[in-house]
Amino acid sequence: MVWEIIASASSGSLLVKLALSTVLIAAFLFLRKRETEGSMGGYAILAGLLVLRDLGFAFLPSPDFYVASELAVFGLLLYLATYTFQVAWALWVPLSIDACAALLVAFNASFRFAPALPLAAVHAVAAIPIAALVLIPLAKRADADTTARELSLASALPFGLGSLAYLAAGLALGPASPVYQGIAVPLFYGLIFSLGFFFVDITQSQLVSAVEYYEESIDSLYDLLSATGGAIKPAFVMQDVLDSMVRAVVERSGADGGIILLADEFEESVSVRALSGTYPPPFKLPESLPKNEERVSAFVRHSRFKLGEGILGEVAQTGKHVFSSAAGDVQMADNGDEVWLSAGALIAVPLIVQDRIIGAISVAKTGEGSFTERDFDRCKLLANFGSIAVANSFSYLEAAERSDIEREAAIAENIQRSLAPQKLPELPGMSFGAFTSPARGVCSDFYDVIQTGPSRAILAVGDVAGKGVAASLVLVMVSSILHLITNSAKEVAVLLQWVNRGVTGKVDIDHYATLGLVSVDSRTGEIEFSNAGHQPVIVYRQDADEIETIDMKSIPIGVDRGTPYASKRLGLKGGDVLVMYTDGIIEAMNAQGKQFGRKNLGNILQRDHSLSAREIAQRIRDDLLDFVGSSHQHDDQTVLVMKSKR
Amino acid sequence: MRDNSTAPKPIQVDENSPLFDKTGMLHKEFPSDFRQIRYFTLLIVQSAPPDIKEINLLEQQISEIIKNAVKHGNKCNVEKKVRIWYSFSSEHAHLIVEDEGSGFKDLEKWNDFNKKRQKLLEGQDYEALADFVSYRGAAADENDGGNALFAAVEYWSGGFVFNSKRNCVAMLKRFPQKRKGVELESEA
């Protein structure tokens, strides 16, 4: 028996059919790896069933069995081709009829309850699943958006017609006909095999369109970056970046117009910062606004929305997208019947950088225009990259602003440094020491020792009110005038009056300065002191081991052209020390909020009077640093020390 | 953060206000020389950091306060001192100004005046408002604009408080800080 079957198989069509269905299984199993929806697996199972059916028919060559199996095969085909369309009765009704017919034949073959059952008629029932297999995908063609559905739709007609021809051959020739089994059935298997080619074709074209999509995306990103990058010029203007960005997005999404909104710096709101094309506003325009394009566009350009207010405020608050593919999708304000005013299709996407919404982009089409899913994707993509461009621009501006402040501070420091004496002069019987420590960005202290004769010098310590370049310019004025006039033998009070007259009211900048002047004759130890609003000088008297504070009530330079200044005379003996300083020394504050004070300064003199003038200045500096610790230095600090060696 | 109320802000009298805490504040004192007010102002403002944007406005406000102390507090008596404590950062300006005068006697009158003025402003009664354009105390002269205090109370939005003797006023201004976008609500 088995031998006979093998013999007949090897001589007949069975071998061809088995070979074909095995190839089918292999083909569908292979294709299964290329899809995720499972339909190829289904076809592989179908091919497996065909193998079993053919083997079974070889053992049991009953027409009933064959017809029943045919009905089962078409039922399965119908199911595989259409279940993804999610149609209810259109699938289940033909499937049920098909199954009933198959069961009827099978039971009749087993129990013979209806010997006269016209087998051909039942076989013809297979036309019903074949028809459904063609009609369902055609009727649902609009839904054909997955690979499996596309496959069903693309193969529906050729496959349906082929199946009908196969069915007709079966009806005409009868299942047992060698011609049918030898030619029609293998051809039908070939037809099923062709489904695989359809599938490959579909996935191939999907791949091509995906590549096209990404190519376009890359193109649009390139456009965006080259447009926004072009705005970064030596004179950088944020507006240029935003303008080129909105233009790129409008162009790439095919919109009629678009806007960019940025979150406001100090308010809980977003403002329109750039507009391109005709953007039909999705928000209500005031009734009073004339409906001409210029006025409306100007209005839109200056619109501001509180966070959460309207569609645009909502996007800026929540970071959620708005996509209205065509008019009516999303409720928008009615601004009248003008086509250019009626927002139909609208896209609004947030600009997000590091979990912060920095703004939003919105594009729109007027009237009946519509957006596709692809336009929406494009906008999201451009918004993602655009937000990086905007954030970078902000960082650039901030850095530029900081560097402006730094540059000004550096210029002022340079001026101040160039005014400071390179080397203090040496007079017989007198030694000098000094230090100045500028506070970052302040640059208002000034000191000098100007030798005016073999044994005579003028000591000057001053402090300009204000800071930065403006202050350093006043320093230049005071210093220049001083150098010009110190050659006279006039008393220092007169010199102060001249400086004051030279500075006051001459230029239109603030130019107040305190200035203390001391002239010294090193042969006699005679000192003359005059003061314009500056700190008192302190003198250490070695004889008495005492600190003497010499103060004079006076007003600073720059207040009044006619200010008279007085002077005091005193004498320095050997070992005496005179110190001039600025308020930055005695007002230096430590972490406890305590000021250094004049008393501390006096204590240092009393302690270190035996050191040289230069060493004393160094000690003052060290003690001051110890005192303030890590506290911020808020003002320039300057000390000038003179010690009598006679 | 933002105070949108249009309710009149009265000048407060509160000796124990935290604004009188001088801890960590820089300090200077000046003679009451009217000619030097601009100079004193510069000395104070020069310690403000460069990143305060509206530094000129700050300068102007400080100048007004010093002017008040010199002129109305110490009556321009050069022997009397104006003491100033100050602290600045890019986020705040805090100032305490003390004079040796007899104190701001008309404080209640001023508050009352301001209240009425605000009411007229709200009611948009501009005709009646004409009488309330500026406040002039009994000691005011033709150089007093009468508007400085309105502007000051408005400017020093963090508080404008007198001590009980009313010769010392503490004030605070908070500078709005730049926001960089809106925090994305994390979706729980």
Boltz contact constraints between the chains, C-beta under 6 A:
constraints:
  - contact:
      token1: [A, 263]
      token2: [B, 181]
      max_distance: 6.0
  - contact:
      token1: [A, 263]
      token2: [B, 182]
      max_distance: 6.0
  - contact:
      token1: [A, 265]
      token2: [B, 178]
      max_distance: 6.0
  - contact:
      token1: [A, 265]
      token2: [B, 179]
      max_distance: 6.0
  - contact:
      token1: [A, 266]
      token2: [B, 176]
      max_distance: 6.0
  - contact:
      token1: [A, 319]
      token2: [B, 184]
      max_distance: 6.0
  - contact:
      token1: [A, 355]
      token2: [B, 184]
      max_distance: 6.0
  - contact:
      token1: [A, 356]
      token2: [B, 181]
      max_distance: 6.0
  - contact:
      token1: [A, 356]
      token2: [B, 183]
      max_distance: 6.0
  - contact:
      token1: [A, 357]
      token2: [B, 181]
      max_distance: 6.0
  - contact:
      token1: [A, 357]
      token2: [B, 182]
      max_distance: 6.0
  - contact:
      token1: [A, 357]
      token2: [B, 184]
      max_distance: 6.0
  - contact:
      token1: [A, 358]
      token2: [B, 181]
      max_distance: 6.0
  - contact:
      token1: [A, 405]
      token2: [B, 50]
      max_distance: 6.0
  - contact:
      token1: [A, 441]
      token2: [B, 50]
      max_distance: 6.0
  - contact:
      token1: [A, 465]
      token2: [B, 39]
      max_distance: 6.0
  - contact:
      token1: [A, 465]
      token2: [B, 42]
      max_distance: 6.0
  - contact:
      token1: [A, 465]
      token2: [B, 43]
      max_distance: 6.0
  - contact:
      token1: [A, 466]
      token2: [B, 42]
      max_distance: 6.0
  - contact:
      token1: [A, 466]
      token2: [B, 46]
      max_distance: 6.0
  - contact:
      token1: [A, 467]
      token2: [B, 46]
      max_distance: 6.0
  - contact:
      token1: [A, 510]
      token2: [B, 42]
      max_distance: 6.0
  - contact:
      token1: [A, 512]
      token2: [B, 39]
      max_distance: 6.0
  - contact:
      token1: [A, 556]
      token2: [B, 39]
      max_distance: 6.0
  - contact:
      token1: [A, 559]
      token2: [B, 35]
      max_distance: 6.0
  - contact:
      token1: [A, 559]
      token2: [B, 36]
      max_distance: 6.0
  - contact:
      token1: [A, 560]
      token2: [B, 35]
      max_distance: 6.0
  - contact:
      token1: [A, 593]
      token2: [B, 23]
      max_distance: 6.0
  - contact:
      token1: [A, 593]
      token2: [B, 24]
      max_distance: 6.0
  - contact:
      token1: [A, 634]
      token2: [B, 47]
      max_distance: 6.0
